[in-house]
Amino acid sequence: MAGRHQHGHGRFERLARHNRDASLARIGSVTRKAVIGSVAAMAALGVYVARAFPGHQNTSPAPSSSSSTTAPSSGVSGASPSPSATLSPPTSAPARTQAPPVVSSGAS
């Protein structure tokens, strides 16, 4: 009787190993598909956001003969930038001072 019991036990172990391997293969397949799907969704979302929100231009602007550049408008449609909105380099470089830094904790 002992031989019969061990013979059935070996078959059970093989079946258990086969089921385990098949389950691991299924989990690996599901994980792989989830990763590929999430990467594709992130890429599609990135393309959508890049087209939805204006940012840097892909083409380089034509060189202009003027040295000053105007700042973009404040977001109001139809508004033109004011003359004070032009950008120009500073007249002098920042200078170092000997004053101690001001520290504020915000709990006054």
matplotlib code that plots the C-alpha trace (Angstrom):
import matplotlib.pyplot as plt

x = [0.0, 2.9, 4.0, 0.6, 0.5, 4.0, 3.1, 0.0, 2.0, 4.5, 1.7, 0.2, 3.6, 4.0, 0.5, 1.1, 4.3, 2.6, -0.3, 2.2, 4.3, 1.1, -0.1, 3.3, 3.2, -0.3, 0.8, 3.9, 1.7, -0.8, 2.0, 3.8, 0.5, -0.2, 3.3, 3.0, -0.5, 0.5, 3.6, 1.4, -1.2, 1.5, 2.9, -0.6, -1.3, 2.1, 1.3, -2.1, -0.8, 2.0, -0.5, -3.1, -0.9, 1.2, 4.9, 8.1, 7.9, 9.4, 10.6, 13.2, 12.0, 13.4, 16.3, 15.2, 17.2, 15.9, 17.8, 14.8, 12.3, 8.7, 7.3, 4.2, 0.8, -0.7, -3.2, -6.0, -7.1, -6.7, -4.3, -1.0, 2.0, 2.7, 5.9, 7.1, 6.9, 10.0, 12.9, 16.4, 19.6, 20.4, 22.6, 25.1, 25.8, 24.5, 26.8, 27.5, 26.5, 27.7, 24.2, 23.2, 20.5, 16.9, 15.3, 11.5, 9.9, 6.4, 5.1, 4.9]
y = [0.0, 2.3, 2.1, 3.1, 6.1, 7.4, 6.8, 9.0, 11.6, 12.0, 12.6, 15.2, 17.0, 17.1, 18.4, 21.0, 22.1, 22.3, 24.4, 26.7, 27.2, 27.9, 30.4, 32.2, 32.4, 33.9, 36.5, 37.3, 37.8, 40.0, 42.1, 42.5, 43.7, 46.1, 47.7, 48.0, 49.5, 52.0, 53.1, 53.5, 55.5, 57.8, 58.4, 59.2, 61.5, 63.2, 63.9, 65.2, 67.5, 68.7, 69.7, 71.1, 73.5, 76.0, 76.0, 76.4, 76.6, 73.8, 76.1, 78.7, 82.3, 84.4, 86.6, 90.2, 93.3, 94.9, 94.1, 94.3, 91.5, 92.0, 89.9, 87.7, 89.2, 88.6, 86.1, 88.5, 88.0, 91.0, 92.7, 93.9, 94.1, 97.5, 99.4, 98.7, 95.0, 94.9, 93.0, 94.4, 93.3, 94.8, 97.9, 96.4, 93.0, 92.2, 93.3, 91.4, 93.0, 92.4, 92.4, 89.2, 87.1, 87.8, 84.7, 84.4, 81.3, 82.3, 81.8, 85.4]
z = [0.0, 0.6, -3.0, -4.3, -2.1, -3.3, -6.9, -6.6, -4.7, -7.6, -10.1, -7.7, -7.5, -11.3, -11.7, -9.0, -10.7, -14.0, -12.5, -10.8, -14.0, -16.0, -13.4, -13.3, -17.1, -17.0, -14.4, -16.5, -19.5, -17.7, -16.2, -19.5, -21.2, -18.3, -18.6, -22.4, -22.1, -19.4, -21.4, -24.5, -22.5, -21.1, -24.5, -25.9, -23.0, -23.5, -27.1, -26.2, -23.6, -25.8, -28.4, -26.0, -24.1, -26.1, -25.3, -27.1, -30.9, -32.9, -35.6, -35.0, -35.5, -38.3, -37.2, -36.6, -37.0, -33.7, -30.5, -28.1, -27.7, -26.5, -23.7, -24.4, -23.6, -20.2, -21.6, -22.4, -26.0, -28.2, -25.8, -27.1, -24.9, -23.4, -24.2, -20.6, -21.3, -23.5, -22.2, -22.0, -20.3, -16.9, -17.0, -14.5, -13.0, -9.5, -6.7, -3.5, -0.2, 3.4, 4.9, 6.8, 5.2, 6.4, 7.9, 8.3, 9.9, 8.9, 12.5, 13.7]

ax = plt.figure().add_subplot(projection="3d")
ax.plot(x, y, z, "-o")
ax.set_aspect("equal")
plt.show()
